[in-house]
C-alpha cells in the first residue's frame, strides 16, 4: 500500500495551516508545501468539501483550518484523499475473493488485524501531535 502524492500534499497543507494558525493564500500555501497552485487548488477543494479547511473570498481571503489540529487525525485526511484504503481487495465491502474463501481464509484474518492496526494508529495521530513532535 502506498499513499498517493495528493494525500501527501493534503497532509502538508493541513500541517502548514495548523502551524500558521491564520488565513493563508493559495500561493503562500503552495510555496510553503512545494506544490503548484493549480494542483493545490484541487487539494484545497477536497479538504474544504469535507470540512477540514474553510475558504474565504475577498481581499483578505484565503484558507484556514475549520477544525482544531487536535480534532484532525491522519486517518481523517488520508481517508478523504484516497479512493481505497484497504490493504487487500478481500477487505473491501464486497469481500471479493477469486477462491470464494473470504470467511475461511487464514491470510484474510491476518489482513483484517493488520488493517485494524493501521487504522487505529492513523486515528491516534492528530495534527497537533505531529506539530508537538516537530517542535
LUMMARTI-166566 format. One record per atom (N, C-alpha, C, O, CB): residue number from 1; atom name; z, y, x. Coordinates in steps of 0.1 Angstrom, whole numbers, plus 2048, in hexadecimal, padded with zeros to 3 digits. Glycine has a CB too. Layout:
N
     n   atom    pz    py    px
   NUM     CA     Z     Y     X
...
//
This chain:
135
     n   atom    pz    py    px
     1      N   800   7F4   809
     1     CA   800   800   800
     1      C   800   80C   809
     1      O   808   80D   813
     1     CB   80C   800   7F6
     2      N   7F7   816   806
     2     CA   7F7   822   80D
     2      C   7F5   82E   803
     2      O   7EC   82D   7FB
     2     CB   7EB   822   818
     3      N   7FD   838   805
     3     CA   7FC   844   7FC
     3      C   7EF   84B   800
     3      O   7EC   84C   80C
     3     CB   809   84D   7FD
     4      N   7E9   851   7F6
     4     CA   7DD   859   7F9
     4      C   7E1   867   7FE
     4      O   7EC   86B   7FD
     4     CB   7D4   85B   7EC
     5      N   7D7   86D   804
     5     CA   7DA   87A   80B
     5      C   7DE   885   801
     5      O   7E6   88E   804
     5     CB   7CD   87F   812
     6      N   7D9   884   7F5
     6     CA   7DD   88E   7EA
     6      C   7EC   88D   7E8
     6      O   7F3   897   7E6
     6     CB   7D5   88B   7DD
     7      N   7F2   881   7E8
     7     CA   800   87F   7E6
     7      C   808   886   7F1
     7      O   812   88C   7EF
     7     CB   804   870   7E5
     8      N   803   884   7FE
     8     CA   809   88A   809
     8      C   809   89A   808
     8      O   813   8A0   80A
     8     CB   802   886   816
     9      N   7FE   89F   803
     9     CA   7FD   8AE   801
     9      C   807   8B2   7F6
     9      O   80D   8BD   7F8
     9     CB   7EF   8B1   7FE
    10      N   808   8AA   7EC
    10     CA   811   8AE   7E1
    10      C   820   8AE   7E6
    10      O   827   8B7   7E3
    10     CB   810   8A4   7D5
    11      N   823   8A4   7EE
    11     CA   831   8A4   7F3
    11      C   833   8B0   7FC
    11      O   83E   8B6   7FC
    11     CB   834   897   7FB
    12      N   82A   8B3   805
    12     CA   82B   8BE   80E
    12      C   82C   8CB   806
    12      O   834   8D4   80A
    12     CB   81F   8BF   818
    13      N   824   8CC   7FC
    13     CA   824   8D8   7F3
    13      C   832   8DA   7ED
    13      O   838   8E5   7ED
    13     CB   81A   8D8   7E8
    14      N   838   8D0   7E7
    14     CA   845   8D1   7E0
    14      C   84F   8D4   7EB
    14      O   858   8DC   7E8
    14     CB   848   8C3   7D9
    15      N   84F   8CE   7F6
    15     CA   859   8D1   801
    15      C   858   8E0   805
    15      O   862   8E7   806
    15     CB   857   8C8   80D
    16      N   84B   8E5   807
    16     CA   849   8F3   80B
    16      C   84F   8FC   800
    16      O   856   906   803
    16     CB   83A   8F6   80D
    17      N   84C   8F9   7F3
    17     CA   851   902   7E9
    17      C   860   901   7E8
    17      O   867   90B   7E4
    17     CB   84B   8FE   7DB
    18      N   866   8F6   7EA
    18     CA   875   8F5   7EA
    18      C   87B   8FD   7F5
    18      O   885   903   7F3
    18     CB   879   8E6   7EB
    19      N   875   8FC   801
    19     CA   87A   903   80C
    19      C   879   912   80A
    19      O   882   91A   80E
    19     CB   873   8FF   819
    20      N   86E   916   805
    20     CA   86B   924   803
    20      C   874   92A   7F8
    20      O   879   935   7F9
    20     CB   85C   927   7FF
    21      N   877   922   7EE
    21     CA   880   926   7E3
    21      C   87C   933   7DC
    21      O   884   93B   7D9
    21     CB   88E   927   7E8
    22      N   86E   935   7DB
    22     CA   869   941   7D5
    22      C   85A   93E   7D2
    22      O   855   933   7D4
    22     CB   86A   94D   7DF
    23      N   854   948   7CC
    23     CA   846   946   7C8
    23      C   83D   947   7D5
    23      O   840   94F   7DE
    23     CB   842   951   7BE
    24      N   833   93E   7D5
    24     CA   82A   93E   7E0
    24      C   81C   93E   7DB
    24      O   819   936   7D1
    24     CB   82D   932   7EA
    25      N   813   945   7E1
    25     CA   805   945   7DD
    25      C   7FE   938   7E2
    25      O   803   931   7EB
    25     CB   7FD   951   7E2
    26      N   7F3   934   7DC
    26     CA   7EC   928   7E0
    26      C   7E7   929   7EE
    26      O   7E8   920   7F6
    26     CB   7E0   926   7D7
    27      N   7E1   935   7F3
    27     CA   7DD   936   801
    27      C   7E9   934   80A
    27      O   7E8   92D   815
    27     CB   7D7   943   803
    28      N   7F5   939   807
    28     CA   801   938   80F
    28      C   805   929   810
    28      O   808   924   81B
    28     CB   80C   940   80A
    29      N   805   922   805
    29     CA   809   914   805
    29      C   7FF   90C   80D
    29      O   802   904   815
    29     CB   80A   90F   7F6
    30      N   7F2   90F   80A
    30     CA   7E7   907   811
    30      C   7E9   908   820
    30      O   7E7   8FF   827
    30     CB   7DA   90C   80D
    31      N   7EC   914   825
    31     CA   7ED   916   833
    31      C   7FA   90F   838
    31      O   7F9   909   843
    31     CB   7EE   926   836
    32      N   804   910   831
    32     CA   811   909   835
    32      C   810   8FA   835
    32      O   816   8F4   83E
    32     CB   81C   90E   82B
    33      N   809   8F4   82C
    33     CA   808   8E6   82B
    33      C   7FB   8E0   831
    33      O   7F9   8D4   831
    33     CB   80A   8E1   81D
    34      N   7F3   8E9   837
    34     CA   7E6   8E5   83E
    34      C   7DD   8DE   834
    34      O   7D8   8D3   838
    34     CB   7EA   8DC   849
    35      N   7DA   8E4   829
    35     CA   7D0   8DE   820
    35      C   7C7   8EA   81A
    35      O   7CC   8F5   819
    35     CB   7D7   8D7   814
    36      N   7BB   8E7   818
    36     CA   7B2   8F2   813
    36      C   7B7   8F6   805
    36      O   7BD   8EF   7FD
    36     CB   7A3   8ED   812
    37      N   7B4   903   802
    37     CA   7B8   908   7F5
    37      C   7B2   901   7E9
    37      O   7B9   8FE   7DF
    37     CB   7B5   917   7F4
    38      N   7A5   8FD   7EB
    38     CA   79F   8F6   7E0
    38      C   7A6   8E9   7DD
    38      O   7A8   8E5   7D1
    38     CB   790   8F3   7E3
    39      N   7A8   8E1   7E7
    39     CA   7AF   8D4   7E6
    39      C   7BD   8D6   7E0
    39      O   7C2   8CF   7D7
    39     CB   7B0   8CD   7F3
    40      N   7C4   8E0   7E6
    40     CA   7D2   8E4   7E1
    40      C   7D2   8E7   7D2
    40      O   7DC   8E3   7CC
    40     CB   7D7   8EF   7E9
    41      N   7C8   8EE   7CD
    41     CA   7C8   8F1   7BF
    41      C   7C9   8E5   7B6
    41      O   7CF   8E5   7AC
    41     CB   7BC   8FA   7BC
    42      N   7C2   8DA   7BA
    42     CA   7C2   8CD   7B3
    42      C   7D1   8C8   7B3
    42      O   7D5   8C3   7A9
    42     CB   7B8   8C3   7B9
    43      N   7D7   8C8   7BF
    43     CA   7E5   8C3   7C0
    43      C   7EE   8CB   7B8
    43      O   7F6   8C6   7B0
    43     CB   7E9   8C4   7CF
    44      N   7ED   8D9   7B9
    44     CA   7F6   8E1   7B1
    44      C   7F4   8E0   7A2
    44      O   7FD   8E0   79A
    44     CB   7F3   8F0   7B5
    45      N   7E7   8DE   79E
    45     CA   7E5   8DB   790
    45      C   7EC   8CF   78B
    45      O   7F2   8CF   780
    45     CB   7D5   8DA   78D
    46      N   7EB   8C4   792
    46     CA   7F2   8B8   78E
    46      C   801   8BA   78E
    46      O   808   8B5   785
    46     CB   7EE   8AC   798
    47      N   807   8C0   798
    47     CA   815   8C3   799
    47      C   81A   8CC   78D
    47      O   825   8CB   788
    47     CB   819   8C9   7A6
    48      N   811   8D5   78A
    48     CA   814   8DF   77F
    48      C   814   8D8   771
    48      O   81C   8DA   769
    48     CB   80A   8EB   77F
    49      N   80A   8CF   770
    49     CA   808   8C8   764
    49      C   813   8BF   760
    49      O   816   8BC   755
    49     CB   7FB   8BF   765
    50      N   81A   8BA   76B
    50     CA   825   8B1   769
    50      C   833   8B7   76A
    50      O   83D   8B0   76A
    50     CB   824   8A6   773
    51      N   833   8C4   76B
    51     CA   840   8CB   76A
    51      C   848   8CD   777
    51      O   854   8D0   777
    51     CB   849   8C5   760
    52      N   842   8C9   782
    52     CA   849   8CB   78F
    52      C   848   8D9   794
    52      O   851   8DF   79A
    52     CB   844   8C1   799
    53      N   83C   8DF   793
    53     CA   838   8EC   797
    53      C   835   8F5   78C
    53      O   82F   8F0   782
    53     CB   82D   8EC   7A2
    54      N   838   901   78D
    54     CA   833   90B   783
    54      C   82A   915   78A
    54      O   82D   919   795
    54     CB   83F   911   77B
    55      N   820   91A   782
    55     CA   818   925   788
    55      C   819   931   780
    55      O   81B   931   774
    55     CB   809   920   787
    56      N   818   93C   787
    56     CA   819   94A   780
    56      C   80C   952   784
    56      O   808   952   78F
    56     CB   826   951   785
    57      N   807   958   77A
    57     CA   7FB   960   77C
    57      C   7FE   96E   780
    57      O   80A   972   77E
    57     CB   7F2   960   76F
    58      N   7F5   975   784
    58     CA   7F7   984   787
    58      C   7F9   987   795
    58      O   7F8   97F   79E
    58     CB   802   988   77F
    59      N   7FB   994   797
    59     CA   7FC   99A   7A5
    59      C   807   993   7AD
    59      O   804   990   7B9
    59     CB   7FF   9A8   7A4
    60      N   812   990   7A7
    60     CA   81D   989   7AE
    60      C   81E   97B   7AB
    60      O   829   974   7AC
    60     CB   82A   990   7AB
    61      N   813   975   7A7
    61     CA   812   967   7A2
    61      C   812   95E   7AE
    61      O   812   961   7BA
    61     CB   806   965   79A
    62      N   813   951   7AA
    62     CA   813   946   7B4
    62      C   819   93A   7AE
    62      O   819   938   7A2
    62     CB   81A   94B   7C1
    63      N   81F   932   7B7
    63     CA   824   925   7B3
    63      C   833   924   7B8
    63      O   836   929   7C2
    63     CB   81C   919   7B8
    64      N   83B   91D   7B0
    64     CA   849   91A   7B3
    64      C   84D   90D   7AD
    64      O   846   908   7A4
    64     CB   852   926   7AF
    65      N   858   908   7B1
    65     CA   85D   8FC   7AB
    65      C   862   8FE   79D
    65      O   869   909   79B
    65     CB   867   8F5   7B4
    66      N   860   8F6   794
    66     CA   865   8F7   787
    66      C   872   8F0   786
    66      O   87A   8F2   77D
    66     CB   85B   8F1   77C
    67      N   874   8E6   78F
    67     CA   881   8DF   78F
    67      C   888   8E1   79C
    67      O   882   8E6   7A6
    67     CB   87E   8CF   78D
    68      N   895   8DE   79C
    68     CA   89D   8E0   7A9
    68      C   898   8D5   7B2
    68      O   895   8CA   7AE
    68     CB   8AC   8DF   7A6
    69      N   899   8D7   7BF
    69     CA   896   8CD   7C9
    69      C   89F   8C1   7C8
    69      O   89B   8B6   7CC
    69     CB   897   8D3   7D7
    70      N   8AA   8C2   7C2
    70     CA   8B4   8B7   7C1
    70      C   8AF   8AE   7B5
    70      O   8B4   8A3   7B3
    70     CB   8C2   8BC   7BE
    71      N   8A6   8B3   7AD
    71     CA   8A1   8AC   7A1
    71      C   894   8A5   7A3
    71      O   88F   89E   79A
    71     CB   8A1   8B5   795
    72      N   88D   8A8   7AE
    72     CA   880   8A3   7B1
    72      C   881   898   7BC
    72      O   886   89A   7C7
    72     CB   876   8AE   7B5
    73      N   87D   88C   7B8
    73     CA   87D   881   7C2
    73      C   86F   87E   7C7
    73      O   865   882   7C2
    73     CB   883   874   7BB
    74      N   86F   877   7D2
    74     CA   862   873   7D8
    74      C   85A   86A   7CE
    74      O   84E   86C   7CC
    74     CB   864   86B   7E5
    75      N   862   862   7C6
    75     CA   85B   859   7BC
    75      C   855   862   7B2
    75      O   84A   85F   7AD
    75     CB   865   850   7B6
    76      N   85B   86D   7AE
    76     CA   855   876   7A4
    76      C   847   87B   7A8
    76      O   83E   87A   7A1
    76     CB   85F   882   7A1
    77      N   847   87F   7B4
    77     CA   83A   885   7B9
    77      C   830   87A   7BB
    77      O   824   87B   7B7
    77     CB   83D   88C   7C7
    78      N   834   86F   7C2
    78     CA   82B   864   7C5
    78      C   825   85E   7B8
    78      O   819   85C   7B7
    78     CB   832   859   7CD
    79      N   82D   85C   7AE
    79     CA   829   856   7A2
    79      C   820   85F   79A
    79      O   818   85A   792
    79     CB   835   852   799
    80      N   821   86C   79C
    80     CA   818   875   796
    80      C   80A   875   79C
    80      O   800   876   796
    80     CB   81E   884   796
    81      N   80A   874   7A9
    81     CA   7FE   876   7B1
    81      C   7F6   869   7B3
    81      O   7EA   869   7B4
    81     CB   801   87C   7BE
    82      N   7FD   85E   7B3
    82     CA   7F6   851   7B5
    82      C   7F2   84B   7A7
    82      O   7F9   84C   79E
    82     CB   7FF   847   7BD
    83      N   7E6   844   7A7
    83     CA   7E2   83E   79B
    83      C   7E9   831   798
    83      O   7EC   82E   78D
    83     CB   7D3   83C   79B
    84      N   7ED   82A   7A3
    84     CA   7F4   81E   7A1
    84      C   7FE   81C   7AD
    84      O   7FA   81E   7B8
    84     CB   7EB   811   7A0
    85      N   80A   818   7AA
    85     CA   814   817   7B5
    85      C   819   809   7B6
    85      O   823   807   7BD
    85     CB   81F   820   7B2
    86      N   813   7FF   7B0
    86     CA   817   7F1   7B2
    86      C   812   7EC   7BF
    86      O   807   7EF   7C2
    86     CB   813   7E9   7A6
    87      N   81A   7E4   7C5
    87     CA   816   7DE   7D2
    87      C   80C   7D3   7D1
    87      O   805   7CF   7DA
    87     CB   822   7D9   7DA
    88      N   80B   7CD   7C5
    88     CA   801   7C2   7C2
    88      C   7FD   7C3   7B4
    88      O   804   7C7   7AB
    88     CB   807   7B5   7C5
    89      N   7F0   7BF   7B2
    89     CA   7EA   7BF   7A4
    89      C   7F3   7B8   79A
    89      O   7F3   7BC   78E
    89     CB   7DC   7BA   7A5
    90      N   7F9   7AD   79E
    90     CA   801   7A5   794
    90      C   80D   7AC   78F
    90      O   813   7A8   785
    90     CB   805   798   79B
    91      N   811   7B7   795
    91     CA   81C   7BF   790
    91      C   818   7CA   786
    91      O   821   7D0   780
    91     CB   823   7C5   79B
    92      N   80C   7CC   784
    92     CA   807   7D6   77A
    92      C   80A   7D1   76C
    92      O   80C   7C5   76A
    92     CB   7F8   7D9   77C
    93      N   80A   7DA   762
    93     CA   80E   7D6   755
    93      C   806   7CA   74F
    93      O   80C   7C2   747
    93     CB   80B   7E1   74C
    94      N   7FA   7C8   753
    94     CA   7F2   7BC   74D
    94      C   7F5   7AF   754
    94      O   7F0   7A5   750
    94     CB   7E3   7BF   74D
    95      N   7FD   7B0   75F
    95     CA   801   7A4   767
    95      C   7F5   79B   76B
    95      O   7F7   78F   76B
    95     CB   80B   79C   75F
    96      N   7EA   7A2   76F
    96     CA   7DF   79A   773
    96      C   7E2   790   77E
    96      O   7E8   794   788
    96     CB   7D3   7A3   776
    97      N   7DD   784   77D
    97     CA   7DE   77A   788
    97      C   7D2   771   786
    97      O   7D0   76B   77C
    97     CB   7EC   772   787
    98      N   7CA   76F   791
    98     CA   7BF   766   791
    98      C   7C2   758   78E
    98      O   7BA   750   78A
    98     CB   7B8   767   79E
    99      N   7CF   754   790
    99     CA   7D4   747   78E
    99      C   7DC   746   781
    99      O   7E0   73B   77D
    99     CB   7DC   742   799
   100      N   7DD   751   77A
   100     CA   7E5   751   76D
   100      C   7F3   74C   770
   100      O   7F8   743   768
   100     CB   7DE   749   762
   101      N   7F9   750   77B
   101     CA   806   74B   77F
   101      C   811   755   780
   101      O   81B   753   788
   101     CB   805   743   78C
   102      N   80F   761   77A
   102     CA   819   76C   77C
   102      C   827   768   779
   102      O   831   76D   77F
   102     CB   815   778   774
   103      N   829   75F   76F
   103     CA   837   75C   76B
   103      C   83E   751   775
   103      O   84A   750   775
   103     CB   837   756   75D
   104      N   836   74A   77C
   104     CA   83B   740   785
   104      C   839   742   794
   104      O   83E   73A   79C
   104     CB   835   732   781
   105      N   832   74C   797
   105     CA   82E   74E   7A5
   105      C   83A   753   7AE
   105      O   840   75E   7AB
   105     CB   823   758   7A6
   106      N   83E   74C   7B8
   106     CA   849   751   7C1
   106      C   846   75D   7C9
   106      O   84F   765   7CC
   106     CB   84D   745   7CA
   107      N   839   75F   7CC
   107     CA   835   76B   7D3
   107      C   837   777   7CA
   107      O   83B   782   7CF
   107     CB   826   76A   7D9
   108      N   833   776   7BE
   108     CA   834   781   7B4
   108      C   843   785   7B3
   108      O   846   791   7B2
   108     CB   82E   77D   7A7
   109      N   84C   77B   7B3
   109     CA   85A   77E   7B2
   109      C   85F   787   7BE
   109      O   867   790   7BC
   109     CB   862   771   7B0
   110      N   85A   783   7C9
   110     CA   85D   78B   7D5
   110      C   857   799   7D4
   110      O   85E   7A3   7D7
   110     CB   857   784   7E2
   111      N   84B   79A   7CF
   111     CA   844   7A7   7CE
   111      C   84C   7B0   7C4
   111      O   84E   7BC   7C6
   111     CB   836   7A6   7C8
   112      N   852   7AA   7BA
   112     CA   85A   7B2   7B0
   112      C   866   7B8   7B7
   112      O   869   7C3   7B5
   112     CB   85F   7A8   7A4
   113      N   86C   7B0   7BF
   113     CA   878   7B5   7C7
   113      C   874   7C0   7D0
   113      O   87B   7CA   7D1
   113     CB   87F   7AA   7CF
   114      N   869   7BE   7D7
   114     CA   864   7C9   7E1
   114      C   861   7D5   7D9
   114      O   865   7E0   7DD
   114     CB   858   7C4   7E8
   115      N   85A   7D4   7CD
   115     CA   856   7E0   7C5
   115      C   862   7E7   7C0
   115      O   863   7F3   7C1
   115     CB   84E   7DB   7B9
   116      N   86C   7E0   7BC
   116     CA   878   7E6   7B7
   116      C   880   7ED   7C2
   116      O   885   7F8   7C0
   116     CB   882   7DC   7B0
   117      N   880   7E8   7CE
   117     CA   886   7EE   7D9
   117      C   87F   7FB   7DD
   117      O   886   805   7E0
   117     CB   887   7E4   7E5
   118      N   872   7FB   7DD
   118     CA   86A   807   7E1
   118      C   86D   812   7D6
   118      O   870   81D   7DA
   118     CB   85B   803   7E1
   119      N   86C   80E   7CA
   119     CA   86E   818   7BF
   119      C   87D   81E   7C0
   119      O   87F   82A   7BE
   119     CB   86C   812   7B1
   120      N   886   815   7C2
   120     CA   894   81A   7C2
   120      C   896   823   7CE
   120      O   89D   82E   7CD
   120     CB   89E   80E   7C4
   121      N   891   820   7DA
   121     CA   892   828   7E5
   121      C   88B   836   7E3
   121      O   891   840   7E6
   121     CB   88C   821   7F2
   122      N   87F   836   7DE
   122     CA   878   842   7DC
   122      C   87E   84B   7D1
   122      O   87D   857   7D2
   122     CB   869   840   7D9
   123      N   885   845   7C8
   123     CA   88C   84C   7BD
   123      C   899   852   7C3
   123      O   89E   85B   7BD
   123     CB   88F   843   7B1
   124      N   89E   84C   7CE
   124     CA   8AB   851   7D3
   124      C   8A9   85D   7DD
   124      O   8B2   864   7E1
   124     CB   8B2   846   7DA
   125      N   89C   85F   7E1
   125     CA   899   86A   7EB
   125      C   895   877   7E3
   125      O   88A   877   7DE
   125     CB   88F   866   7F5
   126      N   89D   881   7E3
   126     CA   899   88D   7DD
   126      C   893   897   7E7
   126      O   895   895   7F3
   126     CB   8A6   894   7D6
   127      N   88D   8A1   7E2
   127     CA   887   8AB   7EB
   127      C   893   8B2   7F2
   127      O   892   8B5   7FE
   127     CB   87F   8B5   7E3
   128      N   89E   8B4   7EB
   128     CA   8AA   8BA   7F1
   128      C   8AF   8B2   7FD
   128      O   8B2   8B8   808
   128     CB   8B5   8BC   7E7
   129      N   8AF   8A5   7FB
   129     CA   8B4   89C   806
   129      C   8AA   89D   812
   129      O   8AF   89E   81E
   129     CB   8B4   88E   802
   130      N   89D   89E   810
   130     CA   894   89F   81B
   130      C   895   8AC   822
   130      O   895   8AC   82E
   130     CB   885   89E   815
   131      N   898   8B6   81B
   131     CA   89A   8C4   821
   131      C   8A7   8C3   82A
   131      O   8A7   8C9   834
   131     CB   89B   8CF   816
   132      N   8B2   8BD   825
   132     CA   8BE   8BC   82C
   132      C   8BC   8B4   839
   132      O   8C2   8B7   843
   132     CB   8C9   8B6   824
   133      N   8B5   8A9   838
   133     CA   8B2   8A1   844
   133      C   8AA   8A8   84F
   133      O   8AB   8A5   85B
   133     CB   8AB   894   840
   134      N   8A2   8B2   84A
   134     CA   899   8B9   853
   134      C   8A0   8C6   859
   134      O   89B   8CC   863
   134     CB   88C   8BD   84C
   135      N   8AC   8C9   854
   135     CA   8B3   8D5   858
   135      C   8BA   8D4   865
   135      O   8C0   8DD   86A
   135     CB   8BD   8DA   84D
//
